[in-house]
């Protein structure tokens, strides 16, 4: 039986960053589902939060919700959800707004950095219960 790839929810509205992150995660052995707004991300998380193993989110997004909001919502549904923030401008707010046990990547970052960040956080999370 084939080992299922872990599904990562990516929240990013910049086309080039989306493409780079999706390709990096795929190369790292992960599946990714990509949405452009915090609202879409929160809806998906509420509907299927047990499907996602981590969230990778930009901080400044289209719409009303920020990456801070997405991460907070994800943690309300799953307290162990790994969160990787990506930002070009909001890094100084991480200590005030970021959820505990998260990683912040300052743009521009190398594609391998997102895979390393997700992998390190997943290694700290208890394994998902088998059904």
N, C-alpha and C positions, 0 to 999 in steps of 0.2 A: 504494500500500500504506500502511495506517495505521501511524503510529509507535507501537510498543508503549509503554505507560506503565511507568515503572520501579517495581518492587515493593519496598516497604519493610516489614520485619518490625517490628511494634509489640508491645511486651511491657508490658502495663499491666493492673492488676486493678481499677481504679476506673472505674465505668461512665461517669461524666461526662467524665473525662479521656480515656478511650478514644474516646468520641464526638467530642470536640473535636479530638483529634489526627487521627482518621480524616477528618473533614470538612476540616480545614486541609490535610492532605496531598492529598486529592482536589482541592480548589480550586487547589492548587499544581501539579497535573498528575501526581501520583503515585498508584499503586495501593497499598493497604496490606492486610496480613494481620495480624489481631490475635489474640494469645493472652494468657491471664491469668497464666501461671506461667513461671518460668525453665525448668522441666523441659520444658514443651511447646515453648518456644522452642529449647532446645538440641536436642531431637529433630528439629524441623523443619530447623534449620540443618545437622545431620549428614546428613539425608536429601537436602536440596535447597539447600545453601548457595550454589550457583552461580545459583540463581533470585533470590536477594535482593540488592539493591544497597546496602542500608543497614539498620542496626538502630537503632530508637528504643526505649529501655527505661527503665522506672521502676527505681529502685534497690531499694526495699523491696517485695518481691513475696510472693504466697501461695506456700507450699511451702518447700523447703529452699534452693533456689538464689536468689541475689540478682541484680540487674542487673549487678553487677560480674562475677559468674560467667558470665552470658550473654555479655557483651562479650568476656571472655577466651576463651570457647569459640568465639565467632564469629571472633576474630582468629587462633585456632589453625587454623581451616579456611581463612580468607582473610585474610592479613596486611594487606590494604588496605581491609578492610571499614569503612566509615564508621560511627561509633557516636555517638548522641546520648543522653545520660543525662537523665532527668527526676527531680527529687526535691524534696520539701518539707523534708526533715530531714537528708540525708546529704551536703550540699554540701562540708562541711569535709573529708570523706574522699576527695574526688576525686583530689587529688594523690597520695595513697597507693595508691588502689585502681583508679583509672581507667586505661584503656588510652591510649597516646600518640595524639595527633592526634584527640581526641574533643572533644565540646562538652557542657557541662553547662548545663541550663536549670533555674533555680530556680522551683519552683511558688509562686504562680501565675504563668504566663507567657502572653503573647498568642499566639493561634493562629499568627499569621504567623511568630513566632520559630522554631517547629519547622520550618517550610518553609525558612526562611532558613538554619538550622543544617544541615539535610540537604543543601540545594543547595550551600552553601559546602564541605562535606566532599566531596561528589561531584565538585566541580570540581577537587579536589586529587588524585583517584584516577585512575590510568591507565584508559583506556577498556576495557571488557570485550572480550575477543577475539571476533571474529565466527566463527560456525561454518560 
